[in-house]
Amino acid sequence: MIFIALYVDDIILITENDDVMKKTKQDLMQRFQMKDMGPLYHVLGISCIQDVENGRLGLTQEINIEKLICKHGLADARSVSTPSDPNVTLMQNDEISKSVDKSLYQSLIGSLLYAAL
């Protein structure tokens, strides 16, 4: 059995064993201009961790999330168990809080939703 996942110019091959993998790569290289980048480590912003000995595959977005934290200047932020006080009523202008760049806020929320999905 062979699975081929293709996204723009990235190809992910999943095969039953190494021999089938080598044969599939050879066949594809004869038909298309491509190069073998070796084992899968990173694809579409997701890091792939392969544990061949135990037959496990792990996926993580740690690098993307770290970049997101730094991009939005939150590297020194403290984590909390509850993100917000449930007794606080949010208002558009409370004359205490500093103003927020709407597009930057939307970018952050969009990035968080992407990471969550």
NUDREN-204425 format. One record per atom (N, C-alpha, C, O): residue number from 1; atom name; x, y, z. Coordinates in nm, 3 decimals. Each point is the difference from the previous one (the first is absolute). Layout:
[NUM, CA, [X, Y, Z]] ...
END
This chain:
[1, N, [0.085, -0.117, 0.000]] [1, CA, [-0.085, 0.117, 0.000]] [1, C, [0.090, 0.124, 0.000]] [1, O, [0.101, 0.005, 0.071]] [2, N, [-0.139, 0.095, -0.151]] [2, CA, [0.075, 0.124, -0.012]] [2, C, [-0.096, 0.117, 0.013]] [2, O, [-0.104, 0.003, -0.066]] [3, N, [0.138, 0.092, 0.151]] [3, CA, [-0.076, 0.125, 0.011]] [3, C, [0.089, 0.112, -0.050]] [3, O, [0.116, 0.011, 0.041]] [4, N, [-0.170, 0.072, -0.129]] [4, CA, [0.073, 0.116, -0.050]] [4, C, [-0.085, 0.123, 0.030]] [4, O, [-0.111, 0.015, -0.051]] [5, N, [0.165, 0.074, 0.134]] [5, CA, [-0.066, 0.127, 0.031]] [5, C, [0.077, 0.110, -0.072]] [5, O, [0.122, 0.010, 0.012]] [6, N, [-0.193, 0.072, -0.088]] [6, CA, [0.063, 0.104, -0.081]] [6, C, [-0.064, 0.134, 0.032]] [6, O, [-0.122, 0.014, -0.002]] [7, N, [0.206, 0.085, 0.031]] [7, CA, [-0.049, 0.136, 0.021]] [7, C, [0.098, 0.094, -0.069]] [7, O, [0.114, 0.013, 0.044]] [8, N, [-0.157, 0.051, -0.149]] [8, CA, [0.079, 0.090, -0.084]] [8, C, [0.128, -0.071, -0.045]] [8, O, [-0.004, -0.077, -0.095]] [9, N, [0.117, 0.101, 0.162]] [9, CA, [0.124, -0.066, -0.041]] [9, C, [0.057, -0.091, 0.109]] [9, O, [0.117, -0.037, -0.005]] [10, N, [-0.200, 0.001, 0.101]] [10, CA, [0.042, -0.091, 0.106]] [10, C, [-0.070, -0.135, -0.018]] [10, O, [-0.120, -0.007, -0.024]] [11, N, [0.199, -0.099, 0.037]] [11, CA, [-0.054, -0.135, -0.011]] [11, C, [0.033, -0.076, 0.128]] [11, O, [0.114, 0.002, 0.046]] [12, N, [-0.212, -0.069, 0.008]] [12, CA, [0.022, -0.088, 0.114]] [12, C, [-0.034, -0.141, -0.045]] [12, O, [-0.110, -0.026, -0.049]] [13, N, [0.207, -0.064, 0.065]] [13, CA, [-0.022, -0.140, -0.035]] [13, C, [-0.010, -0.084, 0.127]] [13, O, [0.080, 0.015, 0.092]] [14, N, [-0.178, -0.102, -0.090]] [14, CA, [-0.015, -0.095, 0.110]] [14, C, [-0.013, -0.138, -0.063]] [14, O, [-0.091, -0.026, -0.079]] [15, N, [0.183, -0.062, 0.115]] [15, CA, [0.000, -0.134, -0.058]] [15, C, [0.013, -0.106, 0.110]] [15, O, [0.028, 0.031, 0.116]] [16, N, [-0.048, -0.154, -0.156]] [16, CA, [0.005, -0.111, 0.095]] [16, C, [0.141, -0.026, 0.053]] [16, O, [0.018, -0.038, 0.115]] [17, N, [0.083, 0.058, -0.203]] [17, CA, [0.138, -0.026, 0.041]] [17, C, [0.096, 0.083, -0.084]] [17, O, [-0.041, 0.070, -0.092]] [18, N, [0.170, -0.078, 0.126]] [18, CA, [0.101, 0.082, -0.068]] [18, C, [0.018, -0.037, -0.147]] [18, O, [0.026, 0.088, -0.082]] [19, N, [-0.039, -0.215, 0.049]] [19, CA, [0.016, -0.042, -0.140]] [19, C, [-0.107, 0.062, -0.089]] [19, O, [0.029, 0.049, -0.109]] [20, N, [-0.151, -0.052, 0.156]] [20, CA, [-0.110, 0.060, -0.076]] [20, C, [0.021, 0.152, -0.010]] [20, O, [-0.030, 0.060, -0.104]] [21, N, [0.081, 0.001, 0.210]] [21, CA, [0.028, 0.144, -0.001]] [21, C, [0.104, 0.034, -0.107]] [21, O, [-0.019, 0.092, -0.079]] [22, N, [0.130, -0.169, 0.077]] [22, CA, [0.106, 0.024, -0.098]] [22, C, [-0.051, -0.016, -0.143]] [22, O, [0.030, 0.081, -0.087]] [23, N, [-0.106, -0.186, 0.063]] [23, CA, [-0.053, -0.027, -0.134]] [23, C, [-0.096, 0.111, -0.042]] [23, O, [0.003, 0.045, -0.115]] [24, N, [-0.088, -0.001, 0.206]] [24, CA, [-0.095, 0.106, -0.031]] [24, C, [0.073, 0.131, -0.033]] [24, O, [-0.036, 0.069, -0.095]] [25, N, [0.138, -0.036, 0.173]] [25, CA, [0.078, 0.121, -0.026]] [25, C, [0.069, -0.008, -0.136]] [25, O, [0.000, 0.098, -0.074]] [26, N, [0.057, -0.215, 0.041]] [26, CA, [0.066, -0.017, -0.130]] [26, C, [-0.099, 0.020, -0.114]] [26, O, [0.030, 0.068, -0.098]] [27, N, [-0.148, -0.129, 0.111]] [27, CA, [-0.102, 0.013, -0.103]] [27, C, [-0.043, 0.145, -0.019]] [27, O, [-0.015, 0.047, -0.113]] [28, N, [-0.005, 0.024, 0.223]] [28, CA, [-0.041, 0.140, -0.008]] [28, C, [0.110, 0.088, -0.060]] [28, O, [-0.029, 0.089, -0.079]] [29, N, [0.155, -0.115, 0.115]] [29, CA, [0.112, 0.079, -0.051]] [29, C, [0.022, -0.021, -0.149]] [29, O, [0.050, 0.090, -0.068]] [30, N, [-0.087, -0.208, 0.015]] [30, CA, [0.010, -0.025, -0.143]] [30, C, [-0.105, 0.080, -0.078]] [30, O, [0.024, 0.039, -0.114]] [31, N, [-0.138, -0.015, 0.176]] [31, CA, [-0.110, 0.068, -0.068]] [31, C, [0.000, 0.151, 0.023]] [31, O, [-0.045, 0.075, -0.086]] [32, N, [0.095, -0.031, 0.201]] [32, CA, [-0.008, 0.141, 0.037]] [32, C, [0.136, 0.051, 0.047]] [32, O, [0.081, -0.075, 0.054]] [33, N, [-0.059, 0.205, -0.075]] [33, CA, [0.122, 0.062, 0.050]] [33, C, [-0.020, 0.024, 0.150]] [33, O, [-0.082, 0.083, 0.039]] [34, N, [0.155, -0.154, 0.042]] [34, CA, [-0.012, 0.013, 0.144]] [34, C, [0.126, -0.051, 0.067]] [34, O, [0.082, -0.067, -0.063]] [35, N, [-0.067, 0.099, 0.190]] [35, CA, [0.113, -0.054, 0.076]] [35, C, [-0.049, -0.054, 0.133]] [35, O, [-0.100, 0.045, 0.055]] [36, N, [0.173, -0.142, -0.006]] [36, CA, [-0.033, -0.067, 0.126]] [36, C, [0.057, 0.083, 0.114]] [36, O, [0.121, 0.016, 0.011]] [37, N, [-0.208, 0.036, 0.075]] [37, CA, [0.042, 0.082, 0.113]] [37, C, [0.019, -0.083, 0.127]] [37, O, [0.024, 0.056, 0.107]] [38, N, [-0.035, -0.188, -0.118]] [38, CA, [0.022, -0.087, 0.115]] [38, C, [-0.126, -0.016, 0.084]] [38, O, [-0.111, 0.028, -0.045]] [39, N, [0.131, -0.073, 0.168]] [39, CA, [-0.115, -0.021, 0.088]] [39, C, [-0.078, 0.129, 0.025]] [39, O, [0.057, 0.109, -0.007]] [40, N, [-0.184, -0.122, 0.034]] [40, CA, [-0.087, 0.114, 0.025]] [40, C, [0.028, 0.059, 0.138]] [40, O, [-0.012, -0.069, 0.102]] [41, N, [0.049, 0.196, -0.100]] [41, CA, [0.024, 0.070, 0.125]] [41, C, [-0.095, 0.117, 0.021]] [41, O, [-0.037, 0.032, 0.113]] [42, N, [-0.004, 0.031, -0.224]] [42, CA, [-0.081, 0.121, 0.010]] [42, C, [-0.086, 0.013, -0.125]] [42, O, [0.050, -0.012, -0.112]] [43, N, [-0.180, 0.037, 0.130]] [43, CA, [-0.088, 0.020, -0.114]] [43, C, [-0.115, 0.092, 0.041]] [43, O, [-0.064, -0.022, 0.102]] [44, N, [0.038, 0.124, -0.183]] [44, CA, [-0.111, 0.093, 0.021]] [44, C, [-0.004, 0.056, 0.142]] [44, O, [-0.107, 0.014, 0.059]] [45, N, [0.223, 0.019, -0.005]] [45, CA, [0.005, 0.059, 0.133]] [45, C, [-0.010, -0.098, 0.114]] [45, O, [-0.011, 0.039, 0.116]] [46, N, [0.013, -0.167, -0.148]] [46, CA, [-0.012, -0.103, 0.103]] [46, C, [0.129, -0.081, 0.004]] [46, O, [0.045, -0.049, -0.104]] [47, N, [0.014, 0.035, 0.221]] [47, CA, [0.120, -0.083, 0.017]] [47, C, [-0.043, -0.145, 0.021]] [47, O, [-0.094, -0.028, 0.075]] [48, N, [0.163, -0.062, -0.142]] [48, CA, [-0.031, -0.143, 0.008]] [48, C, [0.114, -0.072, 0.070]] [48, O, [0.116, 0.013, -0.038]] [49, N, [-0.150, -0.088, 0.141]] [49, CA, [0.099, -0.074, 0.078]] [49, C, [-0.027, -0.148, -0.022]] [49, O, [-0.108, -0.051, 0.033]] [50, N, [0.207, -0.019, -0.089]] [50, CA, [-0.018, -0.141, -0.030]] [50, C, [0.081, -0.085, 0.098]] [50, O, [0.121, 0.019, 0.015]] [51, N, [-0.188, -0.109, 0.051]] [51, CA, [0.064, -0.096, 0.091]] [51, C, [-0.010, -0.137, -0.068]] [51, O, [-0.094, -0.075, 0.022]] [52, N, [0.193, 0.045, -0.104]] [52, CA, [-0.003, -0.122, -0.081]] [52, C, [0.004, -0.124, 0.088]] [52, O, [-0.067, -0.099, -0.030]] [53, N, [0.145, 0.103, 0.137]] [53, CA, [0.013, -0.117, 0.088]] [53, C, [-0.135, -0.045, 0.057]] [53, O, [-0.028, -0.120, 0.007]] [54, N, [-0.054, 0.217, 0.033]] [54, CA, [-0.129, -0.033, 0.061]] [54, C, [-0.117, 0.014, -0.097]] [54, O, [-0.115, -0.020, 0.039]] [55, N, [0.144, 0.054, -0.165]] [55, CA, [-0.105, 0.012, -0.100]] [55, C, [-0.097, 0.113, 0.028]] [55, O, [-0.121, -0.016, -0.019]] [56, N, [0.173, 0.130, 0.066]] [56, CA, [-0.086, 0.113, 0.034]] [56, C, [0.035, 0.123, -0.082]] [56, O, [0.113, 0.019, -0.044]] [57, N, [-0.214, 0.064, 0.025]] [57, CA, [0.017, 0.127, -0.069]] [57, C, [-0.064, 0.109, 0.085]] [57, O, [-0.115, -0.013, 0.042]] [58, N, [0.189, 0.119, -0.019]] [58, CA, [-0.054, 0.112, 0.079]] [58, C, [-0.003, 0.126, -0.083]] [58, O, [0.087, 0.021, -0.084]] [59, N, [-0.185, 0.061, 0.107]] [59, CA, [-0.014, 0.128, -0.070]] [59, C, [-0.003, 0.112, 0.103]] [59, O, [-0.066, -0.012, 0.103]] [60, N, [0.135, 0.122, -0.131]] [60, CA, [0.001, 0.112, 0.092]] [60, C, [0.008, 0.132, -0.078]] [60, O, [0.059, 0.006, -0.108]] [61, N, [-0.118, 0.097, 0.166]] [61, CA, [0.007, 0.134, -0.058]] [61, C, [0.080, 0.093, 0.090]] [61, O, [-0.017, 0.122, -0.003]] [62, N, [0.104, -0.180, 0.083]] [62, CA, [0.076, 0.077, 0.099]] [62, C, [0.078, 0.115, -0.065]] [62, O, [0.000, 0.111, 0.054]] [63, N, [0.065, -0.135, -0.167]] [63, CA, [0.078, 0.105, -0.066]] [63, C, [-0.091, 0.113, -0.045]] [63, O, [0.032, 0.117, 0.019]] [64, N, [-0.146, -0.151, -0.080]] [64, CA, [-0.094, 0.104, -0.045]] [64, C, [-0.054, 0.081, 0.117]] [64, O, [-0.012, 0.122, -0.010]] [65, N, [-0.019, -0.187, 0.119]] [65, CA, [-0.055, 0.069, 0.116]] [65, C, [0.106, 0.091, 0.062]] [65, O, [-0.032, 0.111, 0.042]] [66, N, [0.156, -0.157, -0.036]] [66, CA, [0.109, 0.085, 0.050]] [66, C, [0.017, 0.124, -0.087]] [66, O, [0.018, 0.110, 0.052]] [67, N, [-0.023, -0.127, -0.184]] [67, CA, [0.009, 0.115, -0.092]] [67, C, [-0.115, 0.096, 0.022]] [67, O, [0.019, 0.122, 0.000]] [68, N, [-0.138, -0.175, 0.020]] [68, CA, [-0.119, 0.081, 0.024]] [68, C, [0.015, 0.080, 0.130]] [68, O, [-0.034, 0.118, 0.004]] [69, N, [0.084, -0.181, 0.100]] [69, CA, [0.021, 0.067, 0.128]] [69, C, [0.098, 0.116, -0.016]] [69, O, [-0.024, 0.110, 0.050]] [70, N, [0.134, -0.135, -0.119]] [70, CA, [0.100, 0.106, -0.020]] [70, C, [-0.052, 0.110, -0.091]] [70, O, [0.024, 0.118, 0.026]] [71, N, [-0.095, -0.154, -0.132]] [71, CA, [-0.054, 0.098, -0.095]] [71, C, [-0.091, 0.101, 0.070]] [71, O, [0.000, 0.118, -0.035]] [72, N, [-0.076, -0.163, 0.131]] [72, CA, [-0.096, 0.086, 0.068]] [72, C, [0.053, 0.053, 0.134]] [72, O, [-0.076, 0.053, 0.081]] [73, N, [0.207, -0.069, -0.058]] [73, CA, [0.063, 0.057, 0.117]] [73, C, [-0.047, -0.060, 0.132]] [73, O, [-0.009, 0.070, 0.101]] [74, N, [-0.019, -0.198, -0.102]] [74, CA, [-0.051, -0.066, 0.121]] [74, C, [0.100, -0.097, 0.062]] [74, O, [-0.037, -0.084, 0.082]] [75, N, [0.164, 0.097, -0.121]] [75, CA, [0.102, -0.093, 0.050]] [75, C, [0.017, 0.009, 0.152]] [75, O, [0.032, -0.099, 0.064]] [76, N, [-0.054, 0.218, -0.007]] [76, CA, [0.016, 0.017, 0.145]] [76, C, [-0.133, -0.007, 0.075]] [76, O, [-0.005, 0.027, 0.120]] [77, N, [-0.101, -0.064, -0.189]] [77, CA, [-0.132, -0.006, 0.064]] [77, C, [-0.004, -0.115, 0.100]] [77, O, [0.064, -0.103, -0.019]] [78, N, [-0.141, 0.122, 0.125]] [78, CA, [-0.017, -0.105, 0.100]] [78, C, [-0.123, -0.083, -0.033]] [78, O, [-0.101, 0.053, -0.046]] [79, N, [0.111, -0.182, 0.068]] [79, CA, [-0.117, -0.085, -0.024]] [79, C, [-0.088, 0.000, 0.125]] [79, O, [0.049, 0.019, 0.112]] [80, N, [-0.176, -0.040, -0.133]] [80, CA, [-0.096, -0.006, 0.110]] [80, C, [-0.093, -0.118, -0.023]] [80, O, [-0.019, -0.043, -0.114]] [81, N, [-0.039, -0.009, 0.221]] [81, CA, [-0.089, -0.115, -0.015]] [81, C, [-0.135, 0.041, -0.059]] [81, O, [-0.062, -0.078, -0.072]] [82, N, [0.017, 0.200, 0.103]] [82, CA, [-0.125, 0.052, -0.055]] [82, C, [0.035, 0.124, -0.082]] [82, O, [0.055, 0.095, 0.055]] [83, N, [-0.085, -0.095, -0.183]] [83, CA, [0.044, 0.111, -0.084]] [83, C, [-0.065, 0.134, 0.031]] [83, O, [0.053, 0.105, -0.038]] [84, N, [-0.166, -0.105, 0.106]] [84, CA, [-0.070, 0.125, 0.026]] [84, C, [-0.084, -0.013, 0.126]] [84, O, [-0.046, -0.109, 0.036]] [85, N, [0.028, 0.222, 0.032]] [85, CA, [-0.087, 0.003, 0.118]] [85, C, [-0.145, -0.007, -0.047]] [85, O, [-0.044, 0.089, -0.073]] [86, N, [-0.031, -0.190, 0.111]] [86, CA, [-0.138, -0.015, -0.048]] [86, C, [-0.093, 0.111, 0.049]] [86, O, [-0.110, 0.016, -0.053]] [87, N, [0.152, 0.061, 0.152]] [87, CA, [-0.085, 0.107, 0.054]] [87, C, [0.020, 0.134, -0.071]] [87, O, [-0.071, 0.096, 0.029]] [88, N, [0.166, -0.089, -0.121]] [88, CA, [0.028, 0.125, -0.071]] [88, C, [-0.096, 0.014, -0.117]] [88, O, [-0.021, -0.094, -0.077]] [89, N, [-0.038, 0.212, 0.063]] [89, CA, [-0.086, 0.031, -0.113]] [89, C, [0.083, 0.080, -0.100]] [89, O, [0.050, 0.108, 0.033]] [90, N, [-0.037, -0.160, -0.154]] [90, CA, [0.080, 0.068, -0.101]] [90, C, [-0.080, 0.114, -0.064]] [90, O, [-0.118, -0.015, -0.032]] [91, N, [0.186, 0.128, 0.016]] [91, CA, [-0.062, 0.116, -0.064]] [91, C, [0.091, 0.047, -0.112]] [91, O, [0.121, -0.022, 0.003]] [92, N, [-0.180, 0.086, -0.102]] [92, CA, [0.078, 0.045, -0.114]] [92, C, [0.104, 0.104, 0.043]] [92, O, [0.113, -0.004, -0.048]] [93, N, [-0.150, 0.097, 0.135]] [93, CA, [0.094, 0.102, 0.045]] [93, C, [-0.020, 0.022, 0.149]] [93, O, [-0.096, 0.065, 0.042]] [94, N, [0.187, -0.120, 0.038]] [94, CA, [-0.013, 0.015, 0.145]] [94, C, [0.090, 0.112, 0.054]] [94, O, [0.004, 0.023, 0.121]] [95, N, [0.068, 0.045, -0.211]] [95, CA, [0.090, 0.111, 0.031]] [95, C, [0.114, -0.039, 0.094]] [95, O, [0.067, 0.087, 0.055]] [96, N, [-0.045, -0.217, -0.036]] [96, CA, [0.111, -0.049, 0.082]] [96, C, [0.096, -0.080, -0.088]] [96, O, [0.122, 0.019, 0.004]] [97, N, [-0.179, -0.109, -0.081]] [97, CA, [0.081, -0.088, -0.085]] [97, C, [0.059, 0.077, -0.117]] [97, O, [-0.057, 0.098, -0.048]] [98, N, [0.173, -0.144, 0.003]] [98, CA, [0.060, 0.063, -0.118]] [98, C, [-0.069, -0.053, -0.126]] [98, O, [-0.053, -0.111, -0.001]] [99, N, [0.054, 0.192, -0.103]] [99, CA, [-0.069, -0.039, -0.124]] [99, C, [0.076, -0.114, -0.067]] [99, O, [0.120, -0.017, 0.019]] [100, N, [-0.192, -0.059, -0.097]] [100, CA, [0.054, -0.119, -0.067]] [100, C, [-0.012, 0.019, -0.150]] [100, O, [-0.101, 0.049, -0.050]] [101, N, [0.207, -0.087, -0.021]] [101, CA, [-0.002, 0.003, -0.147]] [101, C, [-0.092, -0.112, -0.048]] [101, O, [0.028, -0.119, 0.019]] [102, N, [-0.138, 0.158, -0.081]] [102, CA, [-0.104, -0.096, -0.039]] [102, C, [0.055, -0.109, -0.095]] [102, O, [-0.029, -0.118, 0.019]] [103, N, [0.107, 0.157, -0.119]] [103, CA, [0.049, -0.099, -0.096]] [103, C, [0.104, -0.093, 0.064]] [103, O, [0.006, -0.118, -0.035]] [104, N, [0.075, 0.168, 0.128]] [104, CA, [0.096, -0.084, 0.071]] [104, C, [-0.074, -0.101, 0.087]] [104, O, [0.039, -0.117, 0.007]] [105, N, [-0.145, 0.162, 0.060]] [105, CA, [-0.082, -0.088, 0.084]] [105, C, [-0.065, -0.110, -0.087]] [105, O, [0.001, -0.117, 0.037]] [106, N, [-0.056, 0.157, -0.152]] [106, CA, [-0.063, -0.097, -0.089]] [106, C, [0.103, -0.100, -0.053]] [106, O, [-0.031, -0.119, -0.015]] [107, N, [0.152, 0.166, -0.013]] [107, CA, [0.106, -0.088, -0.046]] [107, C, [0.036, -0.103, 0.107]] [107, O, [0.018, -0.118, -0.031]] [108, N, [-0.007, 0.163, 0.155]] [108, CA, [0.032, -0.090, 0.110]] [108, C, [-0.109, -0.105, 0.019]] [108, O, [0.029, -0.119, 0.012]] [109, N, [-0.154, 0.162, -0.011]] [109, CA, [-0.112, -0.095, 0.018]] [109, C, [-0.004, -0.099, -0.117]] [109, O, [-0.021, -0.120, 0.022]] [110, N, [0.040, 0.168, -0.144]] [110, CA, [0.002, -0.090, -0.117]] [110, C, [0.112, -0.103, 0.011]] [110, O, [-0.020, -0.117, -0.032]] [111, N, [0.138, 0.161, 0.076]] [111, CA, [0.113, -0.092, 0.016]] [111, C, [-0.026, -0.104, 0.108]] [111, O, [0.035, -0.116, -0.015]] [112, N, [-0.098, 0.159, 0.124]] [112, CA, [-0.033, -0.093, 0.108]] [112, C, [-0.104, -0.103, -0.046]] [112, O, [0.009, -0.118, 0.034]] [113, N, [-0.108, 0.164, -0.110]] [113, CA, [-0.101, -0.093, -0.051]] [113, C, [0.063, -0.101, -0.096]] [113, O, [-0.034, -0.118, 0.004]] [114, N, [0.126, 0.165, -0.089]] [114, CA, [0.069, -0.090, -0.092]] [114, C, [0.079, -0.106, 0.077]] [114, O, [-0.005, -0.119, -0.033]] [115, N, [0.076, 0.162, 0.138]] [115, CA, [0.077, -0.095, 0.080]] [115, C, [-0.091, -0.100, 0.071]] [115, O, [0.034, -0.117, 0.013]] [116, N, [-0.150, 0.166, 0.033]] [116, CA, [-0.093, -0.087, 0.071]] [116, C, [-0.062, -0.106, -0.092]] [116, O, [-0.027, -0.112, 0.043]] [117, N, [0.004, 0.149, -0.167]] [117, CA, [-0.062, -0.094, -0.093]] [117, C, [0.103, -0.092, -0.061]] [117, O, [-0.034, -0.086, -0.081]] 
END
